[in-house]
Amino acid sequence: MSAAAVSGRPTLWPGLAFALTGSIAFSGKAIIVKLAYRHGVDAVTLLMLRMLFALPLFVALAWWSSRDKPALTRRDLVAVLGLGFSGYYLASFLDFAGLAYISASLERLILYLNPTLVLFLGVVLHGKRVTRQQLMALGVSYAGVLVVFGRELTDLGPHVGLGAALVFTSALSYAIYLVQSGQEVQRLGALRLTGLATTVACVLCIGQFVVLRPVASVFEVATPVLWLSLLNATACTFAPVILVMLGIERLGAGLAAQTGLVGPMSTILMSVLVLGEPMTPWIVAGTLLVLAGVALLARWR
């Protein structure tokens, strides 16, 4: 019999594995978006293509996970619409828009203020308390992020303020989603909520494109952008949102968000491998600190 079973405490590692894998997959999105921007596509079109390719997958997930389940109540419908808007539509659009002005590395740094925002919202909305150990673990992880990015903040272009503001608002929108979804997951189940909320977001993103762009302009998009969007929709959207929701179901919203601090480091590693950016000792040191912080969070839950 395992130690977890003897002590009566459920093991955290399955949930951590889901959350960490989802975070790493999500972090590849920034690399794909930056590659697509090299072909002259705009944020509205690029986001639409991502969601267009993802829509059939999420519709299938929503149908499969809703079999033999009670019909949604009015409260459920309102929750699904709100979470789909906040967590997957608004957060995604603001993030894509911000990436047009700032680097993928800075984007990751701003997005991974998310655990702090989740903890803050938990205190404000639900009266939760933050322990000293949680703050210490967060400090270790954020130290790793700052080690890597601290020297890069003075050499950015004139639009960095706009880009940073857009991405920060994206992080806030997603933090609201994480806090609220932690409750709704218990009612609807992780897969069902994910399928329904992301279907809402896909429809909103496609509708936004129809309103703001000529529909025929999609046929002018470069072929590499289509392939990149397909990859984004599957490996960096469909798979990770399921993994993150399963992580939330097992860990809770706060810890699932905090383990996502591994994301910035995985973005840097992919930037090195895919975009040809140099690997430095600062990157190695930052990665070790972030992983140490994640391990401490698991131990001090």
Beta strands, then each sheet from edge to edge (+ up, - down):
end
